[in-house]
Amino acid sequence: MHLGHFSSARRLLRVPPLRRRTTRSIYLSAAQMTRAMTVTFLGTCSGGGPTESRNCSSLVVDCLGDGSLWMVDCAEGTTRQFDFQPADTPVRLKARSVSKLFITHMHADHTMGIIPMIRNVLFPPPVDPNTSFPTSPLPKIEIYGPAGIRLFVRSILKMTLTRTADKYVVHELLNADDVPTPCEPPELMHSSEVVGRDIRCSKDGFWRCFTQGKGTLGDVFVDAGPIVHRDPCLGYIFREPEAPGRKIVILGDTNDPSCIIPLCASPSLLIHEATDAHIPREILPNVRFTLRSFDTVLGNTLARGHSIPQMAGEFAKAVGAEKLVLNHIGGRFPAPRHGRDPRLNAIREIERQATEAWGSGRQAMAAWDYMRVAIPAPDTMLPPNQPVEQAMYADPHEGLVYVNQKKRKW
């Protein structure tokens, strides 16, 4: 989905800022939240980070309701992000609850936190080597990713002399011409490693239902497909094959995700990168990067394999997304600290550009660290008529459900 094909791109730059339409907030009780599928952003910065307000890429999906978490990407500092959750967060996430880790691509800003995460999830060996410690032969955490991810994890664990009592496993999602990382002979493997699967894509280039879990309302399948970046990159789809049929599409870095469209029809939530954006001078008059022309921003962004907000909106329109959240935000655009922070103006402009290109009548949102988005079960999609206990919060503007004890004041 190359923005150069979109004749409307430049027209989106000078449209007056959107007026926020007031709609009723959607409140979810603690019981309703157990039936919701949620995404929590632990890091929302592009590879130029981390910055003072954003860590680099990582998010967790809670789609089973059993306390386990599935993580997508794991940048440096991700494990520490669990400890820095706001004190009033209603449901605190635990790093040791991560049971599956999905890597979109091998760039450092998406992978350098994997080893600390593994060390945190896996129980350490006993101090006394003569002490027996009951451990399961089954892996405590499963890692999925492109060719080379197994060697990456294995090599660093070996070189850092890491030992654990629990096991881990790495499964590689391989194209037809990819060479798998061997697990034979056993001496090649790390002492805590279990033999992983070499998962070849189908003839159409996709990995359908390569893993799954049992959710509160039925099975949850995971699919994957290639997207265009400057190096091999994947997008992941978390879906319920039966009713209520919710679907979350999470894309890695990309300047053209069109090849994954067959897996992405009508997602409940689309998470798409927006690494850079052209911000008109009148919005931030004293900031140098607003001197860049639209063509300069677009050309540089595409050359690096990334997207601008209009591209995210156009893709959301192409797949019929119900919700759109922008992620992988460039370091030029820190998260606002309060409602009068001038940096808010740039974030609102980024959201406006994506919203206009999307054209759905709904509001796109730019993610911030610890933002939590919820896709409720169908019986909780409408606001209840009476108050509920332990209410979580929703976006008061366009009904994009998220939970975070701190209401968004922007």
N, C-alpha and C positions, 0 to 999 in steps of 0.2 A: 504494500500500500504506500507507494512513493508519493510524497506530497507534491512533487513536481507535476503530477497529473491532475491536481485539483485547482481548477481555475478560481475557486472561491477563496483561496488562501489569503491573498492580500486584502480582500474586502473585509476579512474578519478582524483586521488590525485596528480599524478606526471606528468600529461600531461602539456607540456609547456604552458605558458599563451597565451590566444588567441590574435591574431592580429586583431585589430579593422578594419573592412572593411568600407571604406568610401562610403556612399550612400547619395543621395540627401536628404536634409531636407524637411519636409512637413510643409508648412505654412498654417495657417488657419486664415481667416479674422474674424472680430467680427461677421459678419452675419453667417459665416460658423460655428462658435463656438456655436451659438444658436441651431444648429441642431446636434451638437455632444453630445455624452454621456461622461461625465467626472468623474473622481475619484480624489479627493484631499486628500492627507494623512496629517492628523493633528497630529498623533502620531505613530511612527514606532518602538518603543522599546518594548522588552519583559517585563515580570513581574519584572525583576531585576531593572527596571528603576523607575522613569525617570532619564535620564542622562543629562549632560550639552548640548548635541546636539540632543537628542531625547526625546519626551514625550511618555507616554505609549499609548496603542492602541486606535485609533479612526480614521475614515476616513468619508468623505461625498461623496455621489453620486449625481450628477446633471444629471438626465436622462429625465426630463420633459421639460426643457427649459422655464419654467414659473416663474423662480426665487425661487421656493421652493427647499429645499435640503432634501435628505434622508441620515441619518447617520447610520453607522455600528460601534457599540461599543462606549463607552464614558468613558474613563479613567479620573482619577483625573487630573485637569488642562486643560481639553479639552476646556472649555469655554474661558479660557485665551488665548489659542492658536489662537482663532479668532483675538484677539487684537494684536498678535505678527506676523501677516502675514507680509512678506517683504514689505517695503514701495512702491516698484516698481511693486508689483503684479498687473497684468493687470485687473483682475476681483476679487475684494475683496469679500470674503464670509462673511455672517452675521449670527451670531448664531440664531437670531430670525427668520431666514428663514427656520430653520429645522422644518419640519412638520411630519416626521416619523423617529423613532429611532428603530433600529434593534440590539438586543443584542445576541451575539453568545453563551455566557455562563456566569455563575454567579461569576467568579473569580474577585477579587478586581481590578486588573489592567485593567478590561474591563467595570466596572460598577460604580466606585466611583465618576465619574463625572456626573452621571445622574441627581442628585438632583440640583446641580448648573445650569445645562443646562435647566431643567424645570423652575427653578426660573427666568432664563434669558428670556425664551421664553414666559412665561405666564405674563400677565400684572398684576401689583400689585393692591390690592384693594385701594379704595380712603381713604385718611387720615381721613376725616370726615365720620363716619359710617352712618350719616343721608343723605349723598350725594348719589343720585342715579347715577349709572354708567352703561351705556348700554353694556352688554356682551352677547355673543352668547351662547346658550345652547350646541352647538357643540364643541367638543374638539379641541383645537388649535394644540395640538401635540398628536400623537399616538405612543405608545411604544409596540414593539413586542419582545418576548423573551421566554425562557424556563420556566418551572414550577417554581414558587417562585418569579418571577420578579415583579408580582403585589404586593405581600406582602412586598417585599423589598422597593419598591417605597412608598407605602402607609405608612409603619411603620416609615420611616425616615421623611416624610413630617409631620406626626402627632407629632413625638417626637421633631422635631425642631420648632413646632408651626407655620409652614409655611401656609400663607394664600395668595390666589391669586384671581383676578377677573375672569380670564379665566379658562377654563376647560382642563383637560387632560384625557386620557384613556389608560389603559394597557390591551393588549390582550396576553394571554398565549398560546404558541404552545405546546400542550400536547401529550405525548405518551399514549398508551392505558391504562397503569396502573398508570399514573400520577394523583394526587389529585389536582383539581383546587383550587385556592384561591377564597373563596366565596365573592360575592357582595351582599348577602342577609343575614340578614336584612340591610337596608340602613345605619344603625348606624355604621356598620363595616367600611364603606368607608370614605375616606378623603372628606372634604367639597367641594373640587374642582374636585373630581373624577367622571367620567362618567362610567356606567356599561360597562365592557369590554367583549369581546368574549372569550370563551373557545374553542380553535381551535384544534380539535383532528386530528392526522395524519391519512392518509388513510391506507389501509391494507398493503401496501408495505412500510409503515414507512415514507412517504413523506408528506409535506404540499405544495400542488400545488395551485398556484394562490390564496393565502390567502389574498392578497391585491393587488391593482393595481392603476395606475394613467394614465392620458392622456398626452402623450408626443407630441412633435411637428410633429412627423411622424406617430403617432398612439399610441395605448395602450402600456403600460409597465407593465408586470406582475412580481410578486415576488414569488418565490418558496423557500422552505427550506428543508433541509434534515440533518440527523444525521451524524456526523463524530466522529471518535474515539479520545478521549482525556482521561485524568485520571478522569475527571468528565463529565457529559453530556454536549455536545457541538453541535453547529449547523453551517452549511454553508448556505449562502444565494445566490440566483441566481436572477439577474435582467435582464429581457429579453423582447424583442419585439416579440410577437407571429406571427406577419405578417412582410412582408418586411419593412425595410432592414434586420430584424432578428438579430440585435446585441444582444450579451449576455455577461454579466459580472458575473463571479463567484468569490465570496469572502468567503474564508474559515476562520473559527476561528482556535483556537489552535488545533493541531492534530498530531498524529503519524501514522494515517491510515485513509485517507479520502475515501477509495475505495468504501464504501457503498453509497456514494452520486453520483457516476459516472453516473447512469442513467439520472440525471438531468443536467449533465455538458458537454454533447457532443459538441465539436467544439466551445468553447467559444471565443469571440473576445478578452477577457482579463481574465486571471486567476491570482488571488492574493492569494499566498500560503505562509505560515509562513516558516521561516528558522532561528530558535532560536539560534542554535549553529552550529559550523563548525570546522573541523580540518584544521588548518592553518600550512603548513609545516614550519619548523624552518628557512629555507633559505629566506622565505618571510618576516618574522619579527624576526630577529635573537636575539633581546634583550628583547623579551616579554616572560614571564614565561608560559603563557597558550599554547604556541606553543610546549612545552615539552610533552603535552598530546598526547597519541597515538590515531590513528583513532578509534580503538576499544573502548577506554575509552570514547571518545567523543560520539560515536554512542550509546554505552550502557547507558550512563547517560542521553542523550537526549531522547531516547526512554522511559526510565524509568519515565521520567517526563512528558511524553505524548506529546513530541514535535518532530520536524523534523529538518534534516540537508539539505543543499542545493540540494544534489543529489536526495533526496526524492521529493522535489518540482519539479525538472526537470523530474523525472520519471512520476509523476502524470500529468504534462503538456503534456508529450508524450502520456500517456494513453488516455487522453480526447481530444487530437488534438487541444491544445490551440494555438491561433494565437499570443498572447502576454503573457509574464510571468513576473510578478513583485514579488519580495521577500519582505515579511513584517515580523513584529514581530522579529526584529533583536536583538540579545542578547547584553547586556550592554558591553560586551568585544569589540564590534565593533562600536565605535562612528562614526558618519558621518564625512567625511573629511571636513576640513575647507578651503582648497585650493588645487590646482593641485600638489603641492609638499609635501603635508602632508603625512607622512609615513602611517597613518591609511588608506590611499587610497589603499595601497597594499592588505590589508586584504579584503576590500570590493570588489576589482577586483577579488580576488581569490574566494570569495563566489559566485560572478556572474559567474565565469568560471566553477566552479563545477556544478552549476545548468544548465548552457548552454550546457555543455558536456553531461549531463544525458538526457537533453531534446532532443538533436540531431536533431533539426528542421532547423538548419542553421541560426536561429535568435538568438539575444542576450538577455539573461535574465538580468533584472536590479534589484538592491537592492534599495528599497524605502528609501527616506529621508523625514523629516518633510517638508511639503508644496510642495512636488513634486505633480504635477498635470498631470494625464494621460488622454488623450482624445481618444475616439473612434469615428471618424468622420462618417458622413453620406456617403453613397457610392459615391455620386458625388464629394466628396472632398477627396477621398482616394489617388488620384494621385496629385503630385505637379502641381500647375497651371503654365502656360507658361509665365505669366506676374506677376509682383509684385502686392501685395494686400495691402490695407491700414490696419493699426493697426494689423500687423502680430503678431501672437503668435509663439512660438517656438516648434521645435520638436527635438528629439534626433538625432544628426547629424551622428551617427554611424550605427545604424541598423533600423532607421525609426520607432522606437517606439514613437508614438506621445505623447507628453506631452506639457503642456503650463506652462511657468514660465518666467517672465521677465528676470530673471537671467539665462543666458544660462549655461548649465552644462559645467564646465571647467575641469572636472576630466580627 
